[in-house]
Amino acid sequence: MRVVETFAAARSWRRGRTSLVPTMGYLHEGHLSLVRIARERADTVMVSLFVNPLQFDDPADLDRYPREAAGDAALLEDAGCDVLFAPTLEEMYPAPPATRVSVADLAATMEGAHRPDHFDGVATVVAKLFAGLQPDTAVFGRKDAQQLAVVTRMVEDLSFPITIVPGPTRREQDGLALSSRNVFLNAEERTAALAISRGLMAAAGACEAGERSAPVLEGLVSGEIAGSTLRLDYVELAAAADTSRMTVLDRPGFLAVAAYAGRTRLIDNVWLWPDGTADTGALLEGPSVLYQGGI
C-alpha cells in the first residue's frame, strides 16, 4: 500500500478502474467493509483520510475527533487498500476556499437543521476529492443516509463521471451502529445508547408487518428513546432520493435518528421500502477493532 500526501502523487498510482472510499479516519469495520466493496469493483482502491474542518460547526468537536493514523494504515493494508491519500490541511486547502458546494434542499432537514453548514462542508470536500483523485466509483455507507443522498445528488447535478455505491451499516454485537465516536461513551452512556437501535429495529419489524404510517414508525423510535437517559435531536422518515419528509412510506426511504448520550451525539437509521423490505445493517461477530487496542 502506498501512503501519499498530494493529489498528484495519488493520481500517479491509479491503475485501471479506481474506486475511492472517503473517510475521516479512526477506522472500524464499517469503513473496512466499504473498502472491500471497492476492492470488488476496481483495479485500484484509494482511501482518503482527512478530518475536514469545513464540516464541523463546533471547533471543540473538531479538536475532540479521534485520530490514529498508524492504526488506520495497518487496517487499510489488511483490507486491500492500494493507495492511502492522507493529505495535509495545506494540500486540501492552500487558502481558505472561496468556492463552496451546496446541495441546499437535501441538506436543509435532519442533520442540516441541527448542524448548519455541515453538508456544505461535506459536499465541498467530496467534490474536491472527486476532482483531484478522479475515481470511477466511490463507496459511501448507508449509516450516513442523508450524506449519501447529498453526495449522490451532487454527482448528478455536477455531471461527475463517478458511480456512487452504497454500503450497508455495520453494527456492534448488541446492535449499536458502529461509529468512531462510540469510544467516547462511558458504560452508562453505552447502555443507554442501545435505545436507538432498539427503536429502529422495532420500526423495521413494524414495516415488515405492514405498517406504513410515518408517525407510527417514528413514534416507535422516539418512544424507546423517551424511556432512556438519551436526549433526542430528531427522528424522521425521509425519502431516500431527496431526503424530503414522508407522512406515508410510499417510496424508498430511511428512518433516521440523532440523539445525545451524554456529550456524544450519535446517528443511526434503517432503510425501508414500500413492499415491507427493511435493511437494518449487519452485526459484527466479535468485538470491534475500536476496542481492541489497535486504534
C-alpha positions in Angstrom: 0.0 0.0 0.0 1.3 3.4 -0.9 0.8 6.3 1.5 0.8 9.7 -0.2 0.0 13.3 0.8 -0.6 15.0 -2.5 -3.3 14.7 -5.2 -0.6 14.4 -7.9 1.1 11.5 -6.1 -2.2 9.7 -5.6 -3.2 10.1 -9.3 0.2 8.7 -10.3 -0.7 5.4 -8.7 -4.0 5.0 -10.4 -4.2 1.7 -12.5 -7.3 0.7 -14.4 -10.6 1.4 -12.8 -10.3 3.2 -9.5 -12.6 3.3 -6.5 -12.4 5.8 -3.7 -13.6 5.4 0.0 -13.5 8.9 1.6 -13.0 8.7 5.4 -12.0 10.9 8.4 -10.0 8.1 9.9 -10.2 6.3 13.3 -11.4 3.4 11.3 -13.7 0.5 12.2 -15.4 -2.5 10.5 -17.9 -0.2 8.8 -15.1 1.6 6.9 -13.3 -1.6 6.2 -16.5 -3.2 4.7 -16.6 -0.2 2.3 -13.0 -0.8 1.3 -13.9 -4.5 0.5 -16.8 -3.4 -1.6 -14.5 -1.0 -3.5 -12.0 -3.9 -3.9 -14.7 -5.9 -5.7 -15.3 -3.1 -8.2 -11.9 -1.7 -9.1 -8.3 -2.4 -10.0 -7.1 0.4 -7.7 -8.6 1.1 -4.3 -8.0 4.5 -2.8 -8.9 5.6 0.7 -8.7 9.2 1.7 -8.1 10.1 5.3 -8.7 13.7 6.2 -10.5 15.3 9.1 -12.3 18.0 7.2 -12.7 21.2 9.3 -15.3 22.6 6.9 -18.0 20.2 8.2 -17.6 20.9 11.9 -19.7 23.8 13.3 -18.0 23.4 16.7 -14.2 23.8 16.9 -14.2 21.8 20.1 -15.8 18.9 18.3 -13.1 19.1 15.6 -10.4 19.0 18.2 -12.0 16.1 20.0 -12.5 14.0 16.9 -10.4 10.8 17.5 -7.3 10.2 15.3 -4.9 7.2 15.0 -3.1 7.3 11.6 -0.8 4.4 12.2 -3.6 2.0 13.3 -5.7 3.2 10.3 -2.9 2.4 7.9 -2.4 -1.1 9.2 -6.1 -1.9 9.0 -6.4 -0.5 5.4 -3.4 -2.5 4.2 -5.0 -5.7 5.5 -8.4 -4.8 3.9 -6.8 -4.4 0.4 -6.3 -0.7 0.0 -3.8 0.2 -2.7 -3.3 3.9 -2.1 -3.9 5.8 1.2 -4.3 9.5 0.5 -3.6 11.3 3.7 -3.3 15.0 2.8 -2.2 17.8 5.0 -4.5 20.7 5.6 -2.3 22.8 3.3 -2.7 20.3 0.4 -6.5 20.3 0.8 -7.0 24.0 1.4 -3.9 26.0 0.3 -6.0 29.1 1.1 -9.4 29.4 2.7 -11.8 28.1 0.0 -13.7 30.8 -1.8 -15.8 28.2 -3.5 -18.3 26.1 -1.6 -20.6 23.4 -2.9 -24.2 23.4 -1.6 -27.0 20.9 -2.2 -29.4 23.1 -0.4 -32.8 21.3 -0.5 -31.4 17.9 0.5 -29.2 19.4 3.3 -31.9 21.5 4.9 -33.5 18.9 7.2 -32.4 16.4 9.9 -28.6 16.8 10.2 -28.6 20.0 8.2 -31.2 21.6 10.5 -29.2 20.8 13.6 -25.7 21.3 12.2 -25.7 24.5 10.0 -23.3 24.4 7.0 -22.3 20.8 7.8 -23.3 19.4 4.4 -21.8 22.4 2.6 -18.5 21.3 4.1 -19.1 17.6 3.2 -20.1 18.4 -0.4 -17.2 20.8 -0.8 -14.5 18.3 0.4 -16.0 15.4 -1.5 -16.2 17.5 -4.7 -12.5 18.4 -4.2 -11.6 14.7 -3.7 -13.5 13.7 -6.8 -11.8 16.4 -8.9 -8.3 15.7 -7.5 -8.3 11.9 -7.4 -10.6 11.2 -10.4 -12.1 7.9 -9.3 -14.5 5.9 -11.4 -16.6 4.8 -8.4 -16.9 6.0 -4.8 -18.3 4.0 -1.9 -20.3 5.6 1.0 -22.0 3.9 3.9 -25.8 3.9 4.4 -25.3 4.7 8.0 -24.8 8.3 6.9 -28.0 8.2 4.9 -28.5 12.0 4.4 -24.9 12.3 3.4 -25.3 9.6 0.8 -28.3 11.4 -0.7 -26.4 14.7 -0.8 -23.4 13.2 -2.5 -25.4 11.3 -5.0 -27.4 14.4 -6.0 -24.2 16.4 -6.2 -22.7 13.9 -8.6 -25.8 14.0 -10.7 -26.1 17.8 -10.7 -22.4 18.5 -11.5 -22.1 15.6 -14.0 -19.2 14.0 -12.2 -18.3 10.8 -14.2 -18.5 8.8 -11.0 -20.8 6.0 -9.8 -21.8 6.2 -6.1 -22.0 2.8 -4.5 -23.8 2.4 -1.1 -22.6 0.0 1.6 -24.6 -1.4 4.5 -24.5 -0.2 8.1 -22.3 -2.3 10.4 -23.4 -2.8 14.0 -21.7 -4.0 17.1 -22.9 -7.3 18.5 -25.6 -5.7 20.6 -26.9 -3.6 17.8 -25.3 -0.2 18.3 -24.3 1.3 15.0 -20.5 1.4 14.6 -19.1 4.9 14.9 -15.7 6.3 15.8 -17.5 8.4 18.4 -18.6 5.2 20.3 -15.2 5.3 22.1 -16.3 8.4 23.9 -19.2 6.6 25.7 -18.8 5.5 29.3 -20.5 2.3 30.5 -23.8 4.0 31.4 -24.0 6.0 28.2 -23.1 2.9 26.1 -26.0 1.0 27.7 -28.4 3.9 27.2 -27.4 4.3 23.5 -28.9 0.9 22.8 -32.4 2.5 22.9 -31.6 4.0 19.5 -31.2 0.6 17.7 -34.0 -1.0 19.8 -36.4 1.7 18.5 -35.2 1.3 14.9 -35.4 -2.4 15.0 -39.0 -2.2 16.3 -39.9 0.2 13.5 -38.3 -2.1 10.9 -40.3 -5.0 12.3 -43.5 -3.0 12.1 -42.7 -2.1 8.5 -42.2 -5.7 7.6 -45.5 -6.5 9.3 -47.3 -3.9 7.1 -47.1 -0.5 8.9 -46.6 2.4 6.5 -47.5 5.4 8.7 -44.6 7.7 9.3 -45.9 9.0 12.7 -46.3 5.4 13.9 -42.8 4.3 12.7 -41.2 7.5 14.1 -43.1 7.0 17.4 -41.7 3.6 17.9 -38.2 5.1 17.9 -39.0 8.3 19.9 -40.9 6.3 22.5 -38.0 4.0 23.1 -35.6 6.9 23.5 -38.1 8.7 25.8 -37.7 5.8 28.2 -33.9 6.3 28.3 -31.5 8.9 29.5 -30.7 10.0 25.9 -31.6 13.4 24.6 -33.4 13.2 21.2 -32.5 15.6 18.4 -34.8 14.2 15.8 -36.4 11.1 14.4 -37.7 11.4 10.8 -38.9 9.2 8.0 -37.3 10.6 4.8 -37.3 9.8 1.1 -34.1 8.1 0.1 -33.8 10.1 -3.2 -34.3 13.6 -1.9 -34.5 13.5 1.9 -38.0 15.0 1.9 -40.1 14.1 4.9 -42.7 11.4 4.3 -46.0 11.0 6.0 -46.5 7.6 4.5 -43.9 5.1 3.3 -44.9 5.1 -0.4 -41.4 5.1 -1.9 -37.9 4.0 -0.8 -36.9 5.8 2.4 -34.9 5.8 5.6 -35.9 6.3 9.2 -33.2 8.4 10.7 -32.5 9.4 14.3 -30.0 11.5 16.2 -29.6 11.6 19.9 -27.1 12.6 22.6 -25.7 10.1 25.1 -24.0 12.5 27.5 -21.9 14.8 25.3 -21.7 12.3 22.5 -24.0 12.8 19.5 -25.0 9.5 17.8 -26.8 9.0 14.5 -28.4 5.8 13.1 -31.1 4.7 10.6 -32.8 1.8 9.0 -33.7 1.8 5.3 -37.3 0.9 4.4 -39.2 0.1 1.2 -43.0 0.2 0.5 -43.0 -3.6 -0.1 -42.0 -4.2 3.6 -38.4 -4.8 3.0 -36.1 -3.4 5.6 -32.3 -3.0 5.7 -31.2 -2.9 9.3 -27.5 -3.5 8.7 -25.2 -6.3 9.7 -24.0 -7.4 13.2 -20.3 -8.0 13.9 -19.4 -11.5 15.0 -17.0 -10.2 17.7 -15.8 -7.0 19.4 -15.0 -4.1 17.2 -11.4 -3.1 16.4 -12.3 0.2 18.1 -11.9 -1.6 21.5 -9.0 -4.0 20.6 -6.2 -1.6 21.3 -5.0 -1.2 17.8 -6.8 2.2 17.5 
